[in-house]
Amino acid sequence: MTQQPPGSEPQLSPLDQIRQCEAEVTRQIAVARQEAEERLVKARSEAARLKKQARESGALRGREEYQEIVSKAEEQAQGLVAAAQKKAGELLERGRQHSPEAVRLALDILLGGEEAGQGDR
């Protein structure tokens, strides 16, 4: 072996240079694979987080829409009940107004005082 002057790098044979280059490329590929794997893990994690967030958001929106529909139905039902109560009150009042005449007609029929349907009008 020949001695190299101090401070100079030893000369590598072409085969050693190829081996050194292959080793460097292999190291770079390993680093690139590791970085790609880390990005893939992060992307999967982010996708899972977004899916979960979308499910939760959709469920919340669904509950809100359901509550809104129920509230509207309750309002409509209350309106229908109020209208029915008003109509029932009107019918009761009409019945009360005609009650004396109906009683008089019934008594006339029962007592035979007048023929049915020919009361004093």
C-alpha positions in Angstrom: 0.0 0.0 0.0 1.2 3.4 -0.9 1.1 6.1 1.7 -1.1 9.1 1.0 0.2 12.6 1.7 -1.3 14.0 4.9 -4.6 15.9 4.4 -5.5 14.1 1.2 -8.3 11.6 0.9 -7.6 8.1 -0.2 -8.5 7.3 -3.7 -11.2 4.7 -3.9 -11.3 2.1 -6.6 -14.2 2.3 -9.1 -15.8 -0.7 -7.4 -15.6 0.9 -4.0 -17.0 4.1 -5.4 -20.0 2.1 -6.9 -20.5 0.4 -3.5 -20.4 3.7 -1.7 -22.9 5.2 -4.1 -25.2 2.2 -3.7 -25.0 2.5 0.0 -25.9 6.2 -0.1 -28.8 5.5 -2.5 -30.0 2.7 -0.2 -29.9 5.0 2.8 -31.8 7.7 0.9 -34.4 5.2 -0.2 -34.8 4.1 3.4 -35.3 7.7 4.6 -37.8 8.4 1.8 -39.7 5.2 2.7 -39.8 6.2 6.4 -41.0 9.7 5.5 -43.7 8.3 3.2 -44.8 5.9 5.9 -45.0 8.7 8.4 -47.1 10.8 5.9 -49.3 7.8 5.3 -49.9 7.3 9.0 -50.7 11.0 9.4 -53.0 11.0 6.4 -54.9 8.0 7.7 -55.2 9.5 11.1 -56.5 12.8 9.6 -59.0 10.9 7.5 -60.3 9.0 10.5 -60.6 12.2 12.5 -62.5 13.9 9.6 -64.8 10.9 9.3 -65.6 11.0 13.0 -66.1 14.7 12.9 -68.5 14.3 9.9 -70.4 11.6 11.6 -70.8 13.6 14.8 -71.7 16.7 12.8 -74.3 14.8 10.8 -75.8 13.2 13.9 -76.0 16.6 15.6 -77.6 18.2 12.5 -80.0 15.2 12.3 -81.0 15.7 16.0 -81.5 19.4 15.4 -83.6 18.9 12.3 -85.7 16.2 14.2 -86.3 18.6 17.1 -87.3 21.3 14.6 -89.8 19.0 12.9 -91.2 17.9 16.3 -91.5 21.5 17.4 -93.4 22.5 14.2 -95.7 19.4 14.6 -96.4 20.4 18.2 -97.2 24.0 17.1 -99.6 22.6 14.4 -101.2 20.3 16.9 -101.7 23.1 19.3 -103.3 25.2 16.6 -105.6 22.3 15.7 -106.6 21.8 19.3 -107.3 25.5 19.8 -109.4 25.6 16.6 -111.3 22.5 17.8 -111.9 24.0 21.2 -113.1 27.2 19.6 -115.5 25.3 17.4 -116.7 23.2 20.3 -117.4 26.4 22.3 -119.3 27.8 19.4 -121.4 24.7 19.1 -122.1 24.7 22.8 -123.2 28.3 22.7 -125.5 27.6 19.7 -126.9 24.6 21.7 -127.5 26.9 24.7 -129.3 29.4 22.5 -131.6 26.8 21.1 -132.0 24.9 24.3 -135.2 26.8 25.5 -136.9 26.2 22.2 -135.9 22.6 22.1 -137.2 22.0 25.7 -140.5 23.8 24.8 -140.8 21.6 21.7 -140.1 18.4 23.6 -142.6 19.3 26.3 -145.2 20.1 23.6 -144.6 16.7 22.0 -144.7 14.9 25.3 -147.7 16.7 26.7 -149.5 16.6 23.3 -150.2 20.3 23.5 -149.1 21.0 20.0 -148.2 19.0 17.0 -144.5 18.3 16.5 -142.8 21.1 14.6 -145.6 23.7 14.9 -144.5 25.6 18.0 -145.0 29.3 18.3 -142.5 31.1 16.1 
